[in-house]
Amino acid sequence: MAWRSALLMAGFVLAALNLRPAIAGLSPLLDEIMRDVGLTPGAGGAITTVMIVCLGVFGPLAPLLARRIGLDRTLLLGLLVLAAGIALRSLDGPLMLYAGAAVAATAIAVMNVIMPGVVKQHFPARVNLMTGVYVSAIVGGAAIASGALIPMERLTGLDWRGVSALLAAPALAAALLWLPQAFRRHTSPPRDGPSAFGLLLRSRVTWYVTAFMGLQSFTFYVMLAWLPTIFLEAGIPADQAGYLLSVTTVVQVGATLVVPILAGRRRSQVSYVYLSSVLTAAGYLGVLLAPATLPWLWMIVLGVGQGASFALALLIIALRPANPGLVTALSAMAQSVGYLLAALGPVLFGLLREVSGGWWAPLAFGVVVVGVQTVAGWFAGRPATLGKPYL
């Protein structure tokens, strides 16, 4: 029926919108959080680090939950736990802050992993379109949270705890919309879960996809963490440095929507991998060689490249396996490794900056990583069936 399809779509999109605000919303509030809770800059930055590490560590829970209660009910559970973690994070004391951040990130880790499987299960004939829709919703949710929380704080008169707690409301709304889907009579767990990881471990495709997912995550989170600082040290005012980061985020929304629709129509995604990697490398080089010259152009180029790379990684995860159970297992492996690698990126870049005394070494290293990402994407983007060798 039409209303059921509309409800399914609305719940799916709203769930995707909730996959980044709990993380992205920390950045604009971080100074206030540190002052209120009494944290050092290192301890304040560790909040985000804890969340990114949880994205990697707890992703493997998703296939286990999906096998036991089904993909739809796992998504519902994730939304409820996310809301609880956000609320816990807003309570008094550093222990609640870190514990709530970990709980929220664990829920996001599970939902990150199962979303490609949900696409495969509910939209098997429109994997490319729906991948674009949900990935653009993820990026859009991050952009909204990072840009709206400070104005909301001023508008409502709430402190950081109150405005941060408001992020639980969209998660609860998504859970409410998804509730009928989760408790349909024919909802059932994937049948082939027990053998999924064994099949994945024997397939070269798994390792190519995992490498591509991990390396594009690495290059993304490095820039997310350090771009404003790079621009500040290049002489760009602080407010403009923040706007430049917003530009690359907004551009990513368009790239994540369009690229999967186009790339999903082809058996091979290699040409799109090349294009996205070239644009990402060009963005890195622009920031390296001339950060204060045409910085808006570098941010647009970088945003298209990184948005396309992220969308391609998730599209390939959804396309390669034959069924939702294998998709969820592949997603768990690729995203767990990816986010653990991403958590190391900002730290490694900071160390390179400290040792070299400038940004040349870390940014040049970033270009090298993009090159390795391209090689991994070339293998991952070739047409193949999971568990079978390339011909």
Buried (B, 14 or more C-beta within 10 A) or exposed (E): EEEEEEBBBBBBBBBBBBBBBBBBBBBBBBEBBBEBBEBEEEBBBBBBBBBBBBBBBBBBBBBBBBBEBBBBBBBBBBBBBBBBBBBBBBEEEEEBBBBBBBBBBBBBBBBBBBBBBBBBBBBEEBBBBBBBBBBBBBBBBBBBBBBBBBEBBEEEEBBBBEBBBBBBEBBBBBBEBBBEBBEEEEBEBBEBBEEBBEBBEEBBBBBBBBBBBBBBBBBBBBBBBBBBBBBBBBEBEEEBBBBBBBBBBBBBBBBBBBBBBBBBEEEEBBEBBBBBBBBBBBBBBBBBEEBEEEBEBBBBBBBBBBBBBBBBBBBBBBBBBEBBBBBBBBBBBBBBBBBBBBBBBBEBBBEBBEEEEEBEBBBBBBBEBBEBBBBBBBBBBBEBEBBEEEE
